């Protein structure tokens, strides 16, 4: 390993020795303690490796041995350095590249903001820009702690912030505060959002005259937004009536609510599939004139579907003439019937009805009962199902009290 390294640093050449007796030159070199290796014979010539320094000392030996030598290969650092010296760009180019890469990576070229929900990223970037964080800024000149403190002070909606560098990107991570919603304290009544039979009443604020088991319609008053009457005082009240104080009614009114939905499914369904046969209709429009290039013969098809293709040629040079083509492709269809059993049709119709009800029933509702009924129809191919669901849910709806 060390000899290979030494040969590379000092340089080596592979020479071809030609003549009547090339072995004589080898013997002379050995007697002069010149290192030779990789000796091979090629036809009548010998190929030999030797050090570059020894190559310049064998002139006299070549003359005495009456041989000729030719360099067939050069190896080592001296030759590489000589080539680089002639091509300085190959040496300077990589150095300039790595130097420029190192300099450019010391700057910020992109600023990204992550974690925002409500705040606009432009506001964050504006504050960071004022503190020196912008594309083209030197990383060492940016005080990340100062930027974080300035954003926290300026924007009270921010709970946490972190500024980090990822390559040439500056990443600003934001965690916003969770601000509780302001409670609406304006006077309001609670009315029924749906028809139902009351099963539970919990009054938190306001007054109600309803009781468990009462039937209510949509829009009926459930809890009135007035302050409850004070208990009788021992002191005689004044003769002038005291006006009722409107408040925001609060409470829970649960009721049994009924939902109905219908679903239909056919026992036999027509399925249309293309046969592969088709007819073409081609119309060429030039300016305001239309020319029928090909007219389709649709009498051959009992059933078909149409596909329209419109193409507009580009405007000709120095011409406003519009050239369009309309191609209508008529695909012949073959009809087959897909039949299902009565039980499969009932299940499909019930599934359709339940899907419609699921969009109406709130997720917080408690399902009390479910009834599925097959409705008789005059159409022999049709199966109709009625699904009725009884649920218990909170039916209150807040309505503002007009002052």
C-alpha positions, 0 to 999 in steps of 0.5 A: 500500500505504501509503495503504491502511494509512493509511486503515485506521489513520485510518478511512474511510466510504463515503457515499451522496450524494442530492439534485438535484445530488449532483455539487455536493457532490463539487466543493465537497469537491475545492475544499477538498482533501478526498480522495475515491475509489471514486466510483460512481453508483447510480441518481441517487445517488453512492457515495463513499469519504472519510476519517473525519476529513474526514467531520466537516468537510463539514456546511456543504458538504452544506447549501450543496449541498442534498444528503443523505448517508448512511453505508453502510459503515465501515472501519478501526481506529477502528470495530474498536476501538469494537466491541472496547470494547463487547465487552471479552470479545472482546479479553480472551478471546484474551489470557486464552487465550494466557496460560493456554496459556503457563502450562499448557505450563510444567508437566508433565502426563504422564510416559511411560517408553519402552524397558523390557523387564524393569523395571516402569515403576512403579519408574521413575516412583516414583524420578522422583516422589521427585525431583519429576518428576510431573504438575503439576510446573513444568518449570523446577523439575525437575532432569533430570540429578539424576533420571537419576543417581538412577535409574542409582544405584538401578537397576543394571539400567539402562545409559543414561537420558535425560529429555526434555520433549515439550510437556506430556509428560516422556519417560523413555527407558531402555536396560537392561543385557544381563545374561548368564545364570548358567551352571548348574554343578550335576552332570548327565549328557548323554543321547540326546534321540532315536534315531539313529546317532552320527556325531561325539562331542566331550567337553568335560567328563565321560566317555563309552564311545561311539564313532562309528557306535554306535546309541543309543536315546532316553534312553541315556547319552551323556556321564557327568557324572564327572571323567575319571580322572587319569593314572597317578602314579608314587607308589603310590596309597592302598589306600582307593578314591577316590569319583568326583567328579560334575560337569556333563557338557558336549559335542556328540554328533551323530547321524543321525536319521530322521523320517517323516510322511504326507500325504493328499489327495482327488482330488475334494473336495465344495464346498458353496455356499448357493443363497439359499433358506432356512427360518426357525424361530422360538421365543419363550420367556416365563419358563419357557414356550416357544412355537413361532412358526414351524416350518421345513420342512426336507424341501425341503432335501437339505443345509443349514447352520444359523445360530442367532440369540438375542435377549433383550428388556430387562427390563420396568419393575418386572418380572423376566419374561424374554423371549427369542427364538430364530431358526434360519436354515436355508440350503440348500446345493448340492454341487459337486465340485472335481477335481484331477489325480493329480500335483496330489494328490501335490504337495498330500499331499507339502506336507502331510507336509513341513509336519508334518516342519518342525515337528519338525526343529530349524533347526540340523539338517543335512538329509542326504537326503529320500525321497518315496513314494506309498503305495497305498490301497484308496480310489480317491479318496485319494492318500497320500504318505510323506516320510522325511528323514534329518538330522544334528543334536546329540541331547544332553539334559542330565539332573540327577544325583540326589545 
